Amino acid sequence: MRLCYNAQEEIFDTVYNQVKQLKDAGLNAAKNFLPPCAIRYKEGLRPVCPEGERFCGVKVWKLDFEDYNRII
């Protein structure tokens, strides 16, 4: 939930940087740290976004981690 574009800004930024550091360090398991929509998309669950009416409007599940660009 912390990588969801609807997460509190400070929390999103902190977790994003932590996951980036893990990926940069070569930790293979870091590829599993994803926002809920990306996890649901990989599992084939619908709706992809669990936020319902609070959908952020960005199909984050189609982005690579490096392409996340959350604008507030």
The first five atom37 places (N, CA, C, CB, O) and aatype in JSON, in Angstrom:
{
  "aatype": [12, 1, 10, 4, 18, 2, 0, 5, 6, 6, 9, 13, 3, 16, 19, 18, 2, 5, 19, 11, 5, 10, 11, 3, 0, 7, 10, 2, 0, 0, 11, 2, 13, 10, 14, 14, 4, 0, 9, 1, 18, 11, 6, 7, 10, 1, 14, 19, 4, 14, 6, 7, 6, 1, 13, 4, 7, 19, 11, 19, 17, 11, 10, 3, 13, 6, 3, 18, 2, 1, 9, 9],
  "atom_mask": [
    [1, 1, 1, 1, 1],
    [1, 1, 1, 1, 1],
    [1, 1, 1, 1, 1],
    [1, 1, 1, 1, 1],
    [1, 1, 1, 1, 1],
    [1, 1, 1, 1, 1],
    [1, 1, 1, 1, 1],
    [1, 1, 1, 1, 1],
    [1, 1, 1, 1, 1],
    [1, 1, 1, 1, 1],
    [1, 1, 1, 1, 1],
    [1, 1, 1, 1, 1],
    [1, 1, 1, 1, 1],
    [1, 1, 1, 1, 1],
    [1, 1, 1, 1, 1],
    [1, 1, 1, 1, 1],
    [1, 1, 1, 1, 1],
    [1, 1, 1, 1, 1],
    [1, 1, 1, 1, 1],
    [1, 1, 1, 1, 1],
    [1, 1, 1, 1, 1],
    [1, 1, 1, 1, 1],
    [1, 1, 1, 1, 1],
    [1, 1, 1, 1, 1],
    [1, 1, 1, 1, 1],
    [1, 1, 1, 0, 1],
    [1, 1, 1, 1, 1],
    [1, 1, 1, 1, 1],
    [1, 1, 1, 1, 1],
    [1, 1, 1, 1, 1],
    [1, 1, 1, 1, 1],
    [1, 1, 1, 1, 1],
    [1, 1, 1, 1, 1],
    [1, 1, 1, 1, 1],
    [1, 1, 1, 1, 1],
    [1, 1, 1, 1, 1],
    [1, 1, 1, 1, 1],
    [1, 1, 1, 1, 1],
    [1, 1, 1, 1, 1],
    [1, 1, 1, 1, 1],
    [1, 1, 1, 1, 1],
    [1, 1, 1, 1, 1],
    [1, 1, 1, 1, 1],
    [1, 1, 1, 0, 1],
    [1, 1, 1, 1, 1],
    [1, 1, 1, 1, 1],
    [1, 1, 1, 1, 1],
    [1, 1, 1, 1, 1],
    [1, 1, 1, 1, 1],
    [1, 1, 1, 1, 1],
    [1, 1, 1, 1, 1],
    [1, 1, 1, 0, 1],
    [1, 1, 1, 1, 1],
    [1, 1, 1, 1, 1],
    [1, 1, 1, 1, 1],
    [1, 1, 1, 1, 1],
    [1, 1, 1, 0, 1],
    [1, 1, 1, 1, 1],
    [1, 1, 1, 1, 1],
    [1, 1, 1, 1, 1],
    [1, 1, 1, 1, 1],
    [1, 1, 1, 1, 1],
    [1, 1, 1, 1, 1],
    [1, 1, 1, 1, 1],
    [1, 1, 1, 1, 1],
    [1, 1, 1, 1, 1],
    [1, 1, 1, 1, 1],
    [1, 1, 1, 1, 1],
    [1, 1, 1, 1, 1],
    [1, 1, 1, 1, 1],
    [1, 1, 1, 1, 1],
    [1, 1, 1, 1, 1]
  ],
  "atom_positions": [
    [[0.82, -1.2, 0.0], [0.0, 0.0, 0.0], [0.87, 1.26, 0.0], [-0.93, 0.0, 1.21], [0.42, 2.31, -0.46]],
    [[2.07, 1.17, 0.5], [2.91, 2.36, 0.63], [3.4, 2.89, -0.72], [4.1, 2.05, 1.5], [3.8, 4.05, -0.82]],
    [[3.39, 2.05, -1.76], [3.79, 2.5, -3.09], [2.59, 2.91, -3.94], [4.57, 1.41, -3.79], [2.75, 3.22, -5.12]],
    [[1.41, 2.91, -3.36], [0.21, 3.38, -4.05], [0.34, 4.88, -4.26], [-1.08, 3.02, -3.24], [0.78, 5.61, -3.37]],
    [[-0.06, 5.35, -5.43], [0.01, 6.79, -5.71], [-0.91, 7.59, -4.78], [-0.37, 7.06, -7.16], [-0.76, 8.81, -4.69]],
    [[-1.83, 6.94, -4.1], [-2.7, 7.62, -3.14], [-2.12, 7.64, -1.73], [-4.06, 6.96, -3.12], [-2.72, 8.22, -0.82]],
    [[-0.97, 7.03, -1.54], [-0.34, 7.01, -0.21], [0.13, 8.42, 0.16], [0.85, 6.0, -0.18], [0.36, 9.26, -0.71]],
    [[0.27, 8.65, 1.44], [0.79, 9.94, 1.91], [2.15, 10.18, 1.26], [0.9, 9.97, 3.47], [2.97, 9.27, 1.16]],
    [[2.38, 11.4, 0.84], [3.58, 11.74, 0.06], [4.88, 11.3, 0.72], [3.62, 13.22, -0.17], [5.73, 10.68, 0.08]],
    [[5.04, 11.61, 2.0], [6.28, 11.27, 2.7], [6.48, 9.77, 2.77], [6.27, 11.86, 4.1], [7.6, 9.28, 2.64]],
    [[5.4, 9.04, 2.97], [5.49, 7.59, 3.06], [5.86, 7.01, 1.7], [4.16, 6.98, 3.57], [6.74, 6.15, 1.61]],
    [[5.19, 7.46, 0.65], [5.49, 6.98, -0.7], [6.96, 7.24, -1.02], [4.58, 7.66, -1.75], [7.66, 6.34, -1.47]],
    [[7.42, 8.46, -0.8], [8.8, 8.82, -1.14], [9.81, 7.97, -0.37], [9.04, 10.29, -0.85], [10.81, 7.52, -0.94]],
    [[9.55, 7.76, 0.91], [10.46, 6.97, 1.74], [10.53, 5.53, 1.24], [10.02, 7.01, 3.2], [11.61, 4.98, 1.06]],
    [[9.38, 4.93, 1.03], [9.34, 3.52, 0.6], [9.92, 3.38, -0.81], [7.89, 2.97, 0.65], [10.65, 2.43, -1.08]],
    [[9.6, 4.32, -1.7], [10.16, 4.26, -3.05], [11.68, 4.27, -2.98], [9.64, 5.45, -3.91], [12.33, 3.47, -3.66]],
    [[12.25, 5.16, -2.19], [13.72, 5.24, -2.07], [14.3, 3.98, -1.44], [14.12, 6.45, -1.23], [15.38, 3.54, -1.83]],
    [[13.6, 3.39, -0.48], [14.08, 2.15, 0.12], [14.09, 1.01, -0.9], [13.2, 1.77, 1.33], [15.06, 0.26, -0.99]],
    [[13.02, 0.89, -1.66], [12.94, -0.17, -2.67], [14.0, 0.07, -3.75], [11.52, -0.23, -3.3], [14.62, -0.88, -4.23]],
    [[14.2, 1.32, -4.13], [15.23, 1.64, -5.13], [16.6, 1.21, -4.64], [15.23, 3.14, -5.45], [17.38, 0.65, -5.4]],
    [[16.9, 1.46, -3.36], [18.19, 1.06, -2.8], [18.34, -0.46, -2.82], [18.34, 1.59, -1.36], [19.42, -0.98, -3.12]],
    [[17.25, -1.17, -2.49], [17.31, -2.64, -2.52], [17.54, -3.15, -3.94], [16.01, -3.23, -1.95], [18.32, -4.09, -4.14]],
    [[16.87, -2.54, -4.9], [17.07, -2.94, -6.3], [18.5, -2.63, -6.75], [16.06, -2.22, -7.22], [19.14, -3.46, -7.4]],
    [[18.99, -1.45, -6.39], [20.36, -1.06, -6.76], [21.4, -1.99, -6.13], [20.63, 0.37, -6.33], [22.47, -2.21, -6.7]],
    [[21.06, -2.54, -4.95], [21.97, -3.46, -4.26], [21.9, -4.86, -4.85], [21.66, -3.49, -2.78], [22.67, -5.74, -4.45]],
    [[20.98, -5.07, -5.78], [20.88, -6.37, -6.43], [20.02, -7.39, -5.71], [0.0, 0.0, 0.0], [20.08, -8.58, -6.02]],
    [[19.22, -6.95, -4.75], [18.35, -7.87, -4.01], [17.23, -8.32, -4.93], [17.78, -7.2, -2.73], [16.36, -7.53, -5.29]],
    [[17.24, -9.57, -5.31], [16.27, -10.11, -6.26], [14.83, -9.97, -5.77], [16.58, -11.57, -6.53], [13.93, -9.72, -6.57]],
    [[14.6, -10.12, -4.48], [13.25, -10.05, -3.92], [12.65, -8.65, -4.03], [13.26, -10.48, -2.46], [11.43, -8.5, -3.89]],
    [[13.46, -7.63, -4.28], [12.95, -6.26, -4.37], [11.97, -6.1, -5.53], [14.11, -5.29, -4.54], [11.17, -5.17, -5.52]],
    [[12.03, -6.98, -6.51], [11.1, -6.88, -7.65], [9.66, -7.13, -7.21], [11.5, -7.89, -8.73], [8.72, -6.8, -7.95]],
    [[9.47, -7.71, -6.02], [8.14, -8.0, -5.5], [7.54, -6.85, -4.7], [8.19, -9.22, -4.66], [6.36, -6.92, -4.33]],
    [[8.3, -5.82, -4.43], [7.79, -4.66, -3.71], [7.13, -3.74, -4.73], [8.92, -3.92, -2.93], [7.8, -2.96, -5.4]],
    [[5.8, -3.83, -4.83], [5.03, -3.13, -5.84], [3.79, -2.49, -5.21], [4.63, -4.08, -6.97], [3.38, -2.86, -4.12]],
    [[3.2, -1.53, -5.91], [1.93, -1.0, -5.43], [0.84, -2.06, -5.57], [1.54, 0.28, -6.21], [0.98, -2.99, -6.36]],
    [[-0.24, -1.94, -4.82], [-1.3, -2.95, -4.85], [-1.85, -3.22, -6.25], [-2.43, -2.54, -3.95], [-2.15, -4.36, -6.59]],
    [[-1.98, -2.18, -7.07], [-2.53, -2.38, -8.41], [-1.62, -3.26, -9.26], [-2.73, -1.02, -9.11], [-2.1, -4.09, -10.04]],
    [[-0.32, -3.11, -9.12], [0.62, -3.92, -9.91], [0.56, -5.38, -9.47], [2.05, -3.38, -9.76], [0.66, -6.29, -10.3]],
    [[0.41, -5.61, -8.18], [0.29, -6.97, -7.67], [-1.01, -7.6, -8.16], [0.34, -6.98, -6.11], [-1.02, -8.74, -8.62]],
    [[-2.1, -6.84, -8.08], [-3.4, -7.35, -8.53], [-3.38, -7.63, -10.04], [-4.52, -6.34, -8.2], [-3.96, -8.62, -10.49]],
    [[-2.71, -6.78, -10.81], [-2.61, -6.97, -12.25], [-1.85, -8.26, -12.57], [-1.91, -5.76, -12.91], [-2.27, -9.03, -13.44]],
    [[-0.74, -8.48, -11.87], [0.06, -9.7, -12.09], [-0.74, -10.96, -11.76], [1.34, -9.66, -11.25], [-0.56, -11.99, -12.4]],
    [[-1.62, -10.86, -10.77], [-2.41, -12.01, -10.34], [-3.71, -12.16, -11.13], [-2.73, -11.88, -8.87], [-4.44, -13.13, -10.95]],
    [[-4.0, -11.19, -12.01], [-5.22, -11.26, -12.82], [-6.48, -10.9, -12.06], [0.0, 0.0, 0.0], [-7.58, -11.28, -12.46]],
    [[-6.33, -10.17, -10.96], [-7.48, -9.78, -10.15], [-8.12, -8.51, -10.68], [-7.07, -9.59, -8.68], [-7.42, -7.61, -11.16]],
    [[-9.43, -8.44, -10.61], [-10.17, -7.27, -11.05], [-11.05, -6.77, -9.92], [-11.01, -7.58, -12.3], [-11.58, -7.6, -9.18]],
    [[-11.25, -5.51, -9.75], [-10.61, -4.45, -10.5], [-9.12, -4.38, -10.15], [-11.29, -3.09, -10.23], [-8.71, -4.74, -9.05]],
    [[-8.34, -3.91, -11.1], [-6.9, -3.83, -10.86], [-6.61, -2.88, -9.72], [-6.15, -3.39, -12.14], [-5.84, -3.21, -8.81]],
    [[-7.2, -1.71, -9.75], [-7.0, -0.73, -8.67], [-7.97, -1.04, -7.53], [-7.19, 0.73, -9.18], [-9.18, -1.05, -7.75]],
    [[-7.46, -1.29, -6.33], [-8.34, -1.57, -5.2], [-8.94, -0.31, -4.56], [-7.6, -2.35, -4.16], [-9.7, -0.41, -3.6]],
    [[-8.59, 0.85, -5.08], [-9.04, 2.11, -4.48], [-10.43, 2.54, -4.94], [-8.05, 3.19, -4.8], [-10.99, 3.5, -4.4]],
    [[-10.99, 1.86, -5.92], [-12.34, 2.2, -6.38], [-12.42, 3.62, -6.92], [0.0, 0.0, 0.0], [-11.67, 3.98, -7.83]],
    [[-13.32, 4.41, -6.38], [-13.5, 5.78, -6.83], [-12.27, 6.66, -6.57], [-14.71, 6.39, -6.15], [-12.15, 7.73, -7.15]],
    [[-11.39, 6.21, -5.73], [-10.18, 6.98, -5.41], [-9.02, 6.65, -6.35], [-9.75, 6.72, -3.97], [-7.88, 7.01, -6.07]],
    [[-9.3, 5.96, -7.46], [-8.28, 5.62, -8.46], [-7.49, 6.89, -8.81], [-8.92, 4.99, -9.74], [-8.08, 7.94, -9.08]],
    [[-6.18, 6.78, -8.81], [-5.32, 7.94, -9.03], [-5.34, 8.44, -10.47], [-3.9, 7.61, -8.64], [-4.9, 9.56, -10.75]],
    [[-5.84, 7.63, -11.39], [-5.9, 8.03, -12.79], [-4.69, 7.61, -13.61], [0.0, 0.0, 0.0], [-4.63, 7.88, -14.81]],
    [[-3.72, 6.96, -12.97], [-2.5, 6.51, -13.66], [-2.47, 4.99, -13.64], [-1.21, 7.11, -12.98], [-2.66, 4.38, -12.59]],
    [[-2.25, 4.38, -14.77], [-2.15, 2.91, -14.83], [-0.75, 2.5, -14.39], [-2.48, 2.37, -16.27], [0.08, 2.09, -15.2]],
    [[-0.52, 2.63, -13.11], [0.8, 2.38, -12.52], [1.25, 0.95, -12.79], [0.77, 2.65, -11.02], [2.44, 0.69, -12.94]],
    [[0.3, 0.02, -12.85], [0.63, -1.39, -13.06], [1.29, -1.63, -14.42], [-0.62, -2.24, -12.95], [1.87, -2.7, -14.63]],
    [[1.21, -0.68, -15.32], [1.84, -0.82, -16.63], [3.21, -0.13, -16.7], [0.92, -0.26, -17.71], [3.89, -0.19, -17.72]],
    [[3.6, 0.52, -15.61], [4.87, 1.24, -15.57], [5.97, 0.38, -14.98], [4.73, 2.53, -14.77], [5.72, -0.46, -14.12]],
    [[7.19, 0.6, -15.43], [8.35, 0.03, -14.77], [8.62, 0.85, -13.51], [9.6, 0.01, -15.72], [8.3, 2.03, -13.46]],
    [[9.2, 0.23, -12.52], [9.46, 0.91, -11.25], [10.21, 2.23, -11.47], [10.28, -0.01, -10.32], [9.9, 3.24, -10.83]],
    [[11.16, 2.22, -12.36], [11.97, 3.4, -12.62], [11.15, 4.53, -13.26], [13.14, 3.04, -13.52], [11.58, 5.68, -13.25]],
    [[10.01, 4.2, -13.8], [9.17, 5.19, -14.46], [8.08, 5.78, -13.57], [8.52, 4.57, -15.67], [7.29, 6.61, -14.02]],
    [[8.04, 5.36, -12.3], [7.06, 5.95, -11.38], [7.36, 7.43, -11.26], [7.09, 5.25, -9.98], [8.49, 7.82, -10.98]],
    [[6.35, 8.24, -11.47], [6.53, 9.69, -11.39], [5.27, 10.25, -10.75], [6.79, 10.33, -12.81], [4.36, 10.71, -11.44]],
    [[5.23, 10.23, -9.46], [4.06, 10.66, -8.72], [4.09, 12.18, -8.59], [4.01, 9.99, -7.33], [5.0, 12.75, -7.99]],
    [[3.09, 12.82, -9.15], [3.0, 14.28, -9.08], [1.81, 14.64, -8.2], [2.84, 14.91, -10.51], [0.69, 14.16, -8.4]],
    [[2.08, 15.49, -7.22], [1.02, 15.87, -6.27], [0.54, 17.27, -6.63], [1.54, 15.83, -4.79], [-0.35, 17.8, -5.96]]
  ]
}
